[in-house]
Amino acid sequence: MEDKNKLLEEILQDVDEEMTDEEIIHLLLDRKMAKKEINTKLTVGEKTADSLAKFAGSWTFIIIFMAILCGWMMFNSAVEKKFDPYPFILLNLVLSCLAAMQAPIIMMSQNRQEEKDRQRAENDYRVNVKTEIILSDLHVKIDQLLKNQEELLKEKNKSN
């Protein structure tokens, strides 16, 4: 990140010295906004992580999960030959294993989303810089127009 800031400072110094605002705008417009598209060429693991994170964060998952839990407990409470009696130790083991597997997969998906957000923020920054340069250029041009208009009015008043 520091390298980017140093590079940006050097570019801005060079820009101030050598380039006009219009050249800067064209340079920024010519540059591709996103360096790379994250959604391209996803691995099977990344696709799986995204799908699982999307499903695990839905009401469908919560309802299905609650139904399975209630069904497991009701079955083991009602049947005489119980494979997981009341303290439901096997159920606790299954839930722990599920959480242990699900958490890192969801974190992988969140890390990929964070990278996407970082790129969007960088793109937004570039758009903001372009907008600032355009507005600054317009401000200078309007000031010049006002100055020219005042000079024309002064010349007109002198001639009358």
C-alpha positions as a Markdown table, in Angstrom:
| # | Residue | x | y | z |
|---|---|---|---|---|
| 1 | Met | 0.0 | 0.0 | 0.0 |
| 2 | Glu | 2.9 | 2.4 | 0.8 |
| 3 | Asp | 4.4 | 1.7 | -2.6 |
| 4 | Lys | 1.1 | 2.7 | -4.2 |
| 5 | Asn | 1.0 | 5.9 | -2.2 |
| 6 | Lys | 4.6 | 6.7 | -3.2 |
| 7 | Leu | 3.9 | 6.0 | -6.8 |
| 8 | Leu | 0.8 | 8.1 | -6.7 |
| 9 | Glu | 2.7 | 11.0 | -5.2 |
| 10 | Glu | 5.4 | 10.8 | -7.9 |
| 11 | Ile | 2.7 | 10.6 | -10.6 |
| 12 | Leu | 0.9 | 13.6 | -9.2 |
| 13 | Gln | 4.2 | 15.6 | -9.0 |
| 14 | Asp | 4.9 | 14.7 | -12.6 |
| 15 | Val | 1.4 | 15.5 | -13.6 |
| 16 | Asp | 1.6 | 19.0 | -12.0 |
| 17 | Glu | 4.8 | 19.7 | -13.9 |
| 18 | Glu | 4.2 | 18.1 | -17.3 |
| 19 | Met | 0.5 | 17.4 | -18.0 |
| 20 | Thr | -2.6 | 19.5 | -18.5 |
| 21 | Asp | -5.8 | 18.5 | -16.8 |
| 22 | Glu | -7.3 | 17.3 | -20.0 |
| 23 | Glu | -4.3 | 15.0 | -20.6 |
| 24 | Ile | -4.7 | 13.6 | -17.1 |
| 25 | Ile | -8.4 | 13.0 | -17.7 |
| 26 | His | -7.7 | 11.1 | -20.9 |
| 27 | Leu | -5.0 | 9.1 | -19.1 |
| 28 | Leu | -7.4 | 8.1 | -16.4 |
| 29 | Leu | -10.2 | 7.3 | -18.9 |
| 30 | Asp | -7.9 | 5.2 | -21.0 |
| 31 | Arg | -6.8 | 3.1 | -18.0 |
| 32 | Lys | -8.9 | 0.1 | -17.3 |
| 33 | Met | -10.8 | 0.6 | -14.0 |
| 34 | Ala | -10.5 | -2.9 | -12.7 |
| 35 | Lys | -7.0 | -4.5 | -12.8 |
| 36 | Lys | -8.5 | -7.9 | -12.8 |
| 37 | Glu | -11.9 | -9.4 | -12.5 |
| 38 | Ile | -12.2 | -11.6 | -9.5 |
| 39 | Asn | -15.2 | -13.5 | -10.8 |
| 40 | Thr | -13.3 | -15.0 | -13.7 |
| 41 | Lys | -11.8 | -18.4 | -13.5 |
| 42 | Leu | -13.0 | -19.4 | -10.0 |
| 43 | Thr | -11.7 | -22.7 | -8.7 |
| 44 | Val | -14.1 | -25.5 | -7.7 |
| 45 | Gly | -13.3 | -24.7 | -4.0 |
| 46 | Glu | -14.1 | -21.0 | -4.4 |
| 47 | Lys | -17.4 | -21.8 | -6.2 |
| 48 | Thr | -18.3 | -24.3 | -3.4 |
| 49 | Ala | -17.3 | -21.8 | -0.7 |
| 50 | Asp | -19.5 | -19.1 | -2.3 |
| 51 | Ser | -22.4 | -21.5 | -2.7 |
| 52 | Leu | -22.2 | -22.8 | 0.8 |
| 53 | Ala | -21.9 | -19.3 | 2.3 |
| 54 | Lys | -24.9 | -18.2 | 0.3 |
| 55 | Phe | -27.0 | -21.2 | 1.3 |
| 56 | Ala | -25.8 | -21.2 | 5.0 |
| 57 | Gly | -26.9 | -17.6 | 5.3 |
| 58 | Ser | -30.5 | -18.2 | 4.1 |
| 59 | Trp | -33.8 | -18.8 | 5.8 |
| 60 | Thr | -34.0 | -22.1 | 3.8 |
| 61 | Phe | -31.0 | -23.4 | 5.6 |
| 62 | Ile | -32.2 | -22.3 | 9.0 |
| 63 | Ile | -35.6 | -23.9 | 8.5 |
| 64 | Ile | -34.2 | -27.2 | 7.2 |
| 65 | Phe | -31.6 | -27.3 | 10.0 |
| 66 | Met | -34.2 | -26.6 | 12.7 |
| 67 | Ala | -36.5 | -29.3 | 11.2 |
| 68 | Ile | -33.6 | -31.9 | 11.2 |
| 69 | Leu | -32.7 | -31.0 | 14.8 |
| 70 | Cys | -36.2 | -31.2 | 16.1 |
| 71 | Gly | -36.8 | -34.5 | 14.1 |
| 72 | Trp | -33.6 | -36.0 | 15.6 |
| 73 | Met | -34.5 | -35.1 | 19.1 |
| 74 | Met | -38.2 | -36.2 | 18.7 |
| 75 | Phe | -37.2 | -39.5 | 17.1 |
| 76 | Asn | -34.6 | -40.3 | 19.9 |
| 77 | Ser | -37.1 | -39.4 | 22.5 |
| 78 | Ala | -40.0 | -41.4 | 21.1 |
| 79 | Val | -38.4 | -44.6 | 20.0 |
| 80 | Glu | -37.5 | -47.4 | 22.5 |
| 81 | Lys | -34.2 | -48.3 | 20.8 |
| 82 | Lys | -32.5 | -45.0 | 20.8 |
| 83 | Phe | -29.2 | -44.5 | 18.8 |
| 84 | Asp | -28.6 | -41.2 | 20.6 |
| 85 | Pro | -30.3 | -41.0 | 24.0 |
| 86 | Tyr | -31.4 | -37.8 | 25.8 |
| 87 | Pro | -28.2 | -35.8 | 26.3 |
| 88 | Phe | -27.9 | -36.2 | 22.5 |
| 89 | Ile | -24.1 | -36.6 | 22.6 |
| 90 | Leu | -24.0 | -37.7 | 19.0 |
| 91 | Leu | -26.0 | -34.7 | 17.9 |
| 92 | Asn | -23.6 | -32.4 | 19.7 |
| 93 | Leu | -20.7 | -34.1 | 17.9 |
| 94 | Val | -22.4 | -33.7 | 14.5 |
| 95 | Leu | -23.2 | -30.0 | 15.3 |
| 96 | Ser | -19.5 | -29.4 | 16.3 |
| 97 | Cys | -18.2 | -31.1 | 13.2 |
| 98 | Leu | -20.6 | -29.1 | 11.0 |
| 99 | Ala | -19.5 | -25.8 | 12.7 |
| 100 | Ala | -15.8 | -26.8 | 12.4 |
| 101 | Met | -16.2 | -27.4 | 8.6 |
| 102 | Gln | -18.6 | -24.6 | 7.8 |
| 103 | Ala | -16.7 | -21.7 | 9.6 |
| 104 | Pro | -13.5 | -21.8 | 7.5 |
| 105 | Ile | -15.5 | -22.3 | 4.3 |
| 106 | Ile | -17.6 | -19.2 | 5.0 |
| 107 | Met | -14.4 | -17.3 | 6.0 |
| 108 | Met | -12.9 | -18.1 | 2.6 |
| 109 | Ser | -16.0 | -16.7 | 0.9 |
| 110 | Gln | -15.8 | -13.6 | 3.0 |
| 111 | Asn | -12.1 | -13.1 | 2.1 |
| 112 | Arg | -13.0 | -13.2 | -1.5 |
| 113 | Gln | -15.8 | -10.8 | -1.0 |
| 114 | Glu | -13.4 | -8.5 | 0.9 |
| 115 | Glu | -11.0 | -8.5 | -2.1 |
| 116 | Lys | -14.0 | -7.6 | -4.4 |
| 117 | Asp | -14.9 | -4.8 | -2.0 |
| 118 | Arg | -11.3 | -3.6 | -2.0 |
| 119 | Gln | -11.3 | -3.4 | -5.8 |
| 120 | Arg | -14.6 | -1.6 | -5.9 |
| 121 | Ala | -13.2 | 1.0 | -3.4 |
| 122 | Glu | -10.1 | 1.5 | -5.6 |
| 123 | Asn | -12.3 | 1.9 | -8.6 |
| 124 | Asp | -14.5 | 4.4 | -6.7 |
| 125 | Tyr | -11.4 | 6.3 | -5.7 |
| 126 | Arg | -10.2 | 6.5 | -9.3 |
| 127 | Val | -13.7 | 7.8 | -10.4 |
| 128 | Asn | -13.6 | 10.4 | -7.6 |
| 129 | Val | -10.1 | 11.5 | -8.7 |
| 130 | Lys | -11.3 | 11.9 | -12.3 |
| 131 | Thr | -14.4 | 13.8 | -11.1 |
| 132 | Glu | -12.3 | 16.1 | -8.9 |
| 133 | Ile | -9.9 | 16.8 | -11.9 |
| 134 | Ile | -12.9 | 17.5 | -14.2 |
| 135 | Leu | -14.5 | 19.8 | -11.6 |
| 136 | Ser | -11.3 | 21.6 | -11.0 |
| 137 | Asp | -10.8 | 22.1 | -14.8 |
| 138 | Leu | -14.4 | 23.4 | -15.1 |
| 139 | His | -13.8 | 25.8 | -12.2 |
| 140 | Val | -10.7 | 27.2 | -13.9 |
| 141 | Lys | -12.6 | 27.6 | -17.2 |
| 142 | Ile | -15.6 | 29.3 | -15.6 |
| 143 | Asp | -13.2 | 31.7 | -13.7 |
| 144 | Gln | -11.5 | 32.4 | -17.1 |
| 145 | Leu | -14.9 | 33.1 | -18.7 |
| 146 | Leu | -15.9 | 35.4 | -15.9 |
| 147 | Lys | -12.6 | 37.2 | -16.2 |
| 148 | Asn | -13.1 | 37.6 | -19.9 |
| 149 | Gln | -16.6 | 38.8 | -19.5 |
| 150 | Glu | -15.5 | 41.4 | -17.0 |
| 151 | Glu | -12.8 | 42.6 | -19.4 |
| 152 | Leu | -15.3 | 42.8 | -22.2 |
| 153 | Leu | -17.7 | 44.8 | -20.0 |
| 154 | Lys | -14.9 | 47.2 | -19.0 |
| 155 | Glu | -13.9 | 47.7 | -22.7 |
| 156 | Lys | -17.5 | 48.3 | -23.6 |
| 157 | Asn | -17.9 | 50.9 | -20.7 |
| 158 | Lys | -14.7 | 52.7 | -21.8 |
| 159 | Ser | -15.9 | 52.8 | -25.4 |
| 160 | Asn | -19.2 | 54.4 | -24.4 |
